[in-house]
Amino acid sequence: MSAGSPAPVVLGIDPGLTRCGVGAVRGPVSRPRLVHAACLRTPTDLPVEQRLLRLHGALDALVTELAPAAVAVERVLFSGNVRTAMPTGQAAGVALLVAAAHGLPVVAYSPNEVKQTVTGDGRADKDAVARLVAAQLTLDAPPRPVDVTDALAVALTHLAHRRGPAAAAIATPARVALADAAADATRAGRGGWEAVVAARAGRARGAGDAA
C-alpha cells in the first residue's frame, strides 16, 4: 500500500441463513473505521436452495460494491443442535463461494479467537464484544441485531491478525483501550472501564458540539 492510498477494507461475515451479519471496516488496526454494517435476511417460507441463492446474490452485490481486500468469516462450530448448525454451515459455504469467485483471500476465525482479540477474554459474552466493537469504531451504540456486531468483531479480528498473531496478542486496539480505561477507572473510582469509555465519548462529543 502506497503512502497516499486508502487503508484496505475487510469484510466480516457472521454466517446465518435467516440472519447473516455483515460488517466492513477500514484499517489501519490502530484507527479502524466503520464502512458498512447490515443484516441480510432470507424468508423462512422459501425452500432452502432459494434462500441460499438469495444470500449468494446479496453477498455478491455487497462484495462488488465494497471491493474488500479480504473476507473474514466466523467459523461454524457444530454443537449438539444440528438443526441450527446445518443452515449456518450452508450460509458459511455461500460466503466462501462468493469470496472465491471474486478472488479474495478468506480467513475463518473461531468465536473464541474473536472474543480474545476484541475483548482480551476468550470467554467474554456477546454484550461485552458488542460494547468493545462500538468503542473501537467510536460508535454511540453497538449496531443491532447482534449478528451485525459479531460480523464487525470478525472484521476487526482480521485487521488485528493480518500482521501476524504475535502482534494481535500484544496490542490490539481493544486491549489497549481496555487496559487504559481499567487503569483510569481504578484511579478515579468510577467502577469499571465502561464508565470511563462513556465519559470519554461524552467529552469528545461535547468538544465537537462546542466547535
ABEGO torsion letter per residue (X at the ends): XBAABBBBBBBBBBBBAABBBBBBBBOBAABBBBABBBBBBBBAABBAAAAAAAAAAAAAAAAAAAGBABBBBBBBBBBABAAAAAAAAAAAAAAAAAAAAAGBBBBBBBAAAAAAAAAGBAABBAAAAAAAAAAAAGBABBBOBAAAAAAAAAAAAAAAAAAEAAAAAABBAAAAAAAAAAAAAAAAGAGEAAAAAAAAAAAAAAAAAAX
